[in-house]
Amino acid sequence: MAKVFTTDNFETEVLNAEKPVLVDFWATWCGPCRRQAPIVEELAEAGYVVGKVDKEPALAQQYKIMSIPTLLVFKGGKETARYVGLTPKATLEEALQ
């Protein structure tokens, strides 16, 4: 199951993570976000470190999120990939390798 990332746990769970992390900026009212959700959950079930960010304006501003869904991949505390809009599972898996 995907984790929930907040301002309080972002540094520990994402920036200090040993494995690559997928961060999904989303909202419940967003249609494309709801279509992306099963893909994100499949990645979590496959063992990838995955989490969602909702209602965290400080994080959205810090990472310059202009539209949702926006998916960021972090490796070693650095953003290594960014996808805006509905993104295929294979693309995300490749970025998490």
C-alpha positions as CSV (number, residue, x, y, z in Angstrom):
1,M,0.0,0.0,0.0
2,A,1.2,3.5,-0.8
3,K,2.4,5.6,2.1
4,V,1.2,9.1,2.9
5,F,3.9,11.7,2.7
6,T,3.5,14.9,4.7
7,T,5.7,17.9,5.5
8,D,6.5,16.2,8.8
9,N,7.7,12.9,7.4
10,F,9.0,13.9,3.9
11,E,12.7,14.2,4.9
12,T,12.8,10.9,6.7
13,E,10.6,8.9,4.2
14,V,11.8,10.4,0.9
15,L,15.0,12.4,1.1
16,N,16.8,10.0,3.5
17,A,15.4,6.8,1.9
18,E,17.9,4.1,0.9
19,K,15.9,3.0,-2.1
20,P,14.4,5.1,-4.9
21,V,11.0,6.7,-3.9
22,L,8.0,7.6,-6.1
23,V,6.1,10.6,-4.8
24,D,2.6,11.1,-6.2
25,F,1.2,14.6,-5.8
26,W,-2.6,14.1,-6.3
27,A,-6.0,15.0,-5.0
28,T,-9.2,13.0,-4.6
29,W,-11.2,15.4,-6.8
30,C,-8.8,15.0,-9.8
31,G,-10.0,12.5,-12.5
32,P,-6.5,11.7,-13.9
33,C,-5.2,11.3,-10.4
34,R,-7.9,8.6,-9.7
35,R,-6.9,6.8,-12.9
36,Q,-3.2,7.0,-11.8
37,A,-4.0,5.6,-8.4
38,P,-4.2,1.9,-9.3
39,I,-0.9,2.1,-11.1
40,V,0.7,3.7,-8.0
41,E,-0.8,1.0,-5.8
42,E,0.5,-1.8,-8.1
43,L,4.0,-0.4,-7.8
44,A,3.7,-0.3,-4.0
45,E,2.5,-3.9,-4.0
46,A,5.4,-4.9,-6.2
47,G,7.8,-3.7,-3.4
48,Y,8.7,-0.2,-4.6
49,V,8.7,2.7,-2.1
50,V,5.7,4.7,-3.1
51,G,3.8,7.5,-1.4
52,K,1.1,10.1,-2.0
53,V,1.0,13.8,-1.2
54,D,-2.4,15.5,-0.8
55,K,-3.2,18.8,0.9
56,E,0.4,19.7,1.6
57,P,0.8,23.2,0.1
58,A,4.3,23.7,1.4
59,L,5.6,20.6,-0.3
60,A,3.7,21.5,-3.5
61,Q,5.3,24.9,-3.5
62,Q,8.8,23.6,-2.7
63,Y,8.7,21.2,-5.6
64,K,6.9,23.6,-7.9
65,I,3.9,21.4,-8.5
66,M,1.8,23.2,-11.1
67,S,-0.7,20.5,-12.0
68,I,-1.7,17.1,-10.8
69,P,-1.0,14.3,-11.0
70,T,2.7,15.0,-10.8
71,L,4.9,12.1,-10.0
72,L,8.5,12.6,-8.8
73,V,11.2,10.0,-8.4
74,F,13.9,10.6,-5.8
75,K,17.2,8.8,-5.5
76,G,19.7,9.6,-2.8
77,G,17.6,12.6,-1.7
78,K,17.6,14.2,-5.2
79,E,14.7,14.4,-7.7
80,T,15.8,12.3,-10.7
81,A,12.6,12.2,-12.7
82,R,9.3,14.1,-13.0
83,Y,6.1,13.1,-14.9
84,V,3.1,15.4,-15.2
85,G,-0.2,13.7,-16.1
86,L,-1.3,10.1,-16.4
87,T,2.0,8.1,-16.6
88,P,2.3,4.4,-17.6
89,K,3.4,1.8,-15.1
90,A,6.4,0.7,-17.3
91,T,7.7,4.3,-17.4
92,L,7.6,4.6,-13.6
93,E,9.1,1.2,-13.1
94,E,12.0,2.1,-15.3
95,A,12.6,5.4,-13.4
96,L,12.6,3.5,-10.1
97,Q,15.3,1.0,-11.2
